Amino acid sequence: MSNHLEKKVIIITGAASGFGHLVALKSLKLGARVVRCDINKNNLESSQSDFTEYKNDVLDYKADVADLKQMQSLVSHTIKKFGSVDILINNAGIMPLAFYKDHNEAYKDWERCIEINIKGVLNGIVSTYDTMISQGNGHIVNISSIYGNYPVAGAGVYGASKAAVNFLSESLRVETQGKIKVTNIKPTGVRGTNLGKGIINEDAIVGILGQNASSYIKKMDDFDHGKLPDHYSDHNNIEYYALSPEHLAEQIIYAINQPLGVAIADLTIRASGDEYIL
């Protein structure tokens, strides 16, 4: 595959861990210049050793995506450092799954979910919009979810936030055709990231599994106890049941490593045997 990322300037939010960390590293290996944005300064600092050989091409910046002024400052610092913003990856997000009956425990996390998953994406868009339009081109990648496809029990607020991301992405694409490329990424469940730590009620995962809930939950339990047959964890097997963060990062790289005139507009990434019904 041709390399279209050489010298491109990429801002990645939520870049101190998980998908964002991997995409930053893979982009740098392809010759991009990367701004790693995260709200957690300690996580940014603790992961810096992975980027030592790229120190001239990476900038770490602490910012809360829910704060527009902080995002605007992020873009200003990026332009001052690298001269442009070619790609924005709105990756930061949280997943506070819970039922409505859990509102007393979940409400503050639901509010934060709306702030990060919806406002954060919007802030990223508007903070880079003028720069990309004045440059004559740009690319915005929004990380949505299959939860945004249809409402299910246990994901009312989280699913609504990802449905909003879908709307933000598609409306931006329609408004900026020929000016800004827009990619909407919809992962299924990806084990090995910190996203699951935000779940309020573990039973709330049932909504995305439907009739496959008992089978999938048993696989997770067997995996945690070292009892899951190897073929379920083998990505070369058709029954592979859960993506690794590496697989999602590779597909994000695929989406951004395209010629200027080619846009991967909407991309769902699944493990072939994931059992999710959305």
C-alpha positions, -999 to 999 in steps of 0.1 A, spaced: 0 0 0 13 35 -8 22 57 20 1 89 21 9 99 57 45 111 51 48 146 68 11 148 75 2 165 108 -22 144 129 -40 153 161 -52 124 181 -74 128 212 -74 102 240 -39 93 227 -22 84 260 -36 48 259 -57 23 239 -65 29 203 -51 65 203 -17 54 216 -14 27 189 -25 49 161 0 76 172 28 51 171 18 36 137 14 70 122 48 81 133 63 49 118 48 60 85 65 94 87 36 115 101 40 142 127 17 135 156 1 155 184 -9 133 213 -38 149 232 -51 135 265 -67 148 296 -44 127 317 -9 143 318 5 114 339 -5 89 313 10 110 285 43 112 304 44 76 314 40 65 278 66 89 263 93 62 263 75 45 234 80 76 213 117 84 221 129 78 185 102 101 171 108 130 196 111 156 169 79 146 153 56 142 183 40 168 206 22 159 238 -5 182 249 -29 180 279 -64 191 271 -100 183 280 -119 177 248 -151 190 265 -135 224 268 -137 244 235 -110 269 245 -86 241 254 -92 224 220 -87 257 202 -54 261 221 -44 226 211 -49 235 175 -29 268 179 0 249 195 -1 223 167 1 249 140 29 267 158 49 235 161 42 218 128 26 245 105 -8 228 98 -34 203 108 -41 176 82 -59 150 101 -79 151 134 -89 118 151 -116 124 176 -108 93 196 -115 103 233 -146 87 247 -160 69 277 -186 41 280 -207 43 311 -232 15 304 -260 13 329 -298 9 330 -321 38 338 -328 22 372 -291 28 379 -295 66 375 -284 74 411 -250 58 405 -247 66 368 -259 101 363 -226 120 368 -209 96 344 -237 100 319 -233 138 320 -195 133 315 -203 109 286 -224 136 269 -196 162 275 -168 140 261 -186 118 234 -207 146 219 -193 180 229 -158 166 226 -163 156 190 -181 188 181 -153 208 198 -127 189 178 -146 196 145 -151 234 151 -115 238 164 -100 224 132 -126 235 107 -114 270 98 -78 258 95 -87 229 72 -110 250 50 -83 277 47 -57 250 38 -80 237 11 -82 202 26 -83 181 57 -96 149 72 -117 144 104 -121 109 118 -147 103 144 -148 72 166 -184 61 169 -196 26 178 -221 -1 168 -240 11 199 -250 41 177 -268 18 152 -299 11 173 -312 17 209 -308 -12 233 -313 -18 270 -283 -7 291 -269 18 267 -294 46 265 -270 75 271 -239 59 256 -258 47 225 -273 82 221 -239 98 223 -226 75 195 -257 81 174 -250 118 178 -214 111 165 -229 95 134 -251 126 127 -221 149 133 -200 129 109 -225 126 81 -237 162 83 -201 174 82 -193 152 52 -223 167 33 -214 203 42 -177 199 33 -176 176 3 -145 184 -17 -130 203 12 -127 181 43 -128 143 42 -149 127 70 -146 91 83 -169 75 108 -154 45 125 -177 20 143 -158 -6 164 -175 -35 181 -163 -47 215 -125 -44 218 -109 -61 248 -76 -48 261 -85 -11 263 -96 10 293 -130 17 278 -147 -12 297 -136 3 330 -163 30 326 -191 5 328 -214 12 357 -235 -20 357 -218 -51 342 -252 -65 334 -258 -37 309 -237 -54 283 -267 -77 277 -284 -51 254 -258 -55 226 -258 -93 229 -295 -101 229 -300 -138 224 -262 -144 224 -257 -130 259 -251 -162 278 -228 -176 251 -207 -145 249 -205 -139 287 -193 -175 291 -165 -169 266 -154 -138 285 -155 -157 318 -136 -186 303 -110 -163 289 -105 -145 322 -100 -179 339 -77 -194 312 -103 -219 300 -113 -204 266 -103 -228 237 -75 -212 218 -93 -209 185 -117 -182 199 -87 -160 205 -70 -167 172 -76 -139 147 -69 -164 119 -100 -184 130 -135 -176 118 -148 -179 154 -125 -152 167 -147 -135 192 -132 -102 203 -110 -77 185 -76 -66 199 -68 -29 200 -42 -36 173 -69 -46 148 -88 -14 153 -57 7 151 -47 -9 118 -81 -1 103 -79 36 114 -45 37 97 -61 22 66 -88 49 66 -64 78 69 -36 64 47 -55 70 14 -49 94 -15 -63 129 -10 -92 122 -33 -103 89 -17 -124 89 15 -133 59 36 -166 74 48 -180 48 71 -162 17 85 -175 -10 109 -148 -33 123 -159 -66 138 -144 -99 150 -160 -124 127 -175 -144 156 -182 -115 180 -219 -124 186 -230 -87 188 -265 -82 173 -262 -45 164 
